[in-house]
Amino acid sequence: MLKDFEFWFVVGSQYLYGPKVLDTVAARAAEMANAMNAGGKLPCKIVYKVTAKTNGEVTELVREANHNDRCAGVITWCHTFSPSKMWINGLSMLQKPYCHLATQYGEAIPNAQIDMDFMNLNQAAHGDREHGFIAARLRLPRKVIAGYWKDEAVQLRLGNWMRAAVGVAVSRNLRVMRFGDNMREVAVTEGDKVEAQIKFGWQVNTWPVGTLAETMDAVTEAEIDSLMAEYRRAYDVAANNEQAIRYQAREEIAMKKMMDEQGCKAFSNTFQDLYGMKQLPGLASQHLMAQGYGYGGEGDWKVAAMTAVMKAMSEGQPGGTAFMEDYTYHLVKGEEFSLGAHMLEVCPSIAANKPRIEVHPLGIGDREDPARLVFEGRAGKAIVVSMVDMGGRFRLICQDIECFKPPMDMPNLPVARVTWRPMPSLAAGIECWITAGGAHHTTLSYDVTAEQMRDWAAMMGIEFVHISKDSTPEKLEDDLFLKDLAWKLR
């Protein structure tokens, strides 16, 4: 996925300085792009495109970027002074994520060598401010990253922004397959699908569960045998009910066929609509998520889409990203934590150890006992993210959490589970989350950061709420009041 995208590097200058300076700028820009690509810190390739000197060059470049599917974003830098009026037409029509890299070619001022020729060539401090003004004047959503381009920290920040921009590209073409509708009477899983397609590009549509059942009937035993072998390679398998596991394989193969035929990378279902099916997909949904598909329980298409987007953003990273649900709290003084789980469907990418396939009763859905992966989530810093429809706008809520090894065995809870402490504390974190309207379904990620989700929200033009160690319920309430006023004026 990441290798399918590239980012265009555009350097600003002008004809005032003569051809020798412009040749030097172009050579240095190409050198910088090549060196950053070779540095191993960037998930996608930087392609140096042009040293822009005129309105026409900027406009032509932006038109090309907008219509190039490989281009996931534009990175600019002004080596010399670049008059910002020549950027207006181009930046006004830019439809791709935009990063202003405020850097300079040389790290230090060369004391003995500095003269007016040096000053004319190396005036990024001058040019970047002119360039920054016009983006501010245009109210252009952008990421500004300042620092020396060879520094690891700068390249890591640029790489993190690239991942957020890839999330935008994935989002713009994301299709979500809903097997049935939302769980009845539940509010937070609902939302405006038309507005979601306008804002995010998500195409959210329903396919009959009966069609899935028919597709399952057409799955061959040989196909099931092949997937069973894959299960055995990836997971430990309890020997208590192989037929139930084979049925999950049949469900997975059918769901994957239907999604791949329609170009869908996310799906939802509900235990209230299992027409023609013997089990609620558990292991089937989990193993599909392990392959990069997004999932949402009880018809929650918003969290299904967000999980797919965040999985694309975190491709190649080791921590894992999963559909999650807040289930219950441990409120003992000094030991407070939240237990996250779901009745079946948590992605094994976040497992601390090798997951185990087990078959147990479910208690809801009125179907056969389903197979599922049972495991504990790994320890480490993570985030949980919730997309909610506030009526008139979408709000993306992100909370920092600290996951840790569950302090108890819970031998009678045969599900995948994670324990964590939300920031700033359990009680204050709950109050902040509820005040912001956060859902019970979330996407949990050890890889994607709050900064990346803030960048993604800015690129998408939606509200972002971050609950961190510095948050308080009172401050958040005031912030949300001001956000409500500001968004009503947009």
Order of alpha helices (4+ residues) and beta strands (2+ residues): beta-alpha-beta-alpha-beta-alpha-beta-alpha-alpha-beta-alpha-beta-alpha-beta-alpha-alpha-beta-alpha-beta-alpha-beta-alpha-beta-beta-beta-beta-beta-beta-beta-alpha-beta-alpha-beta-alpha
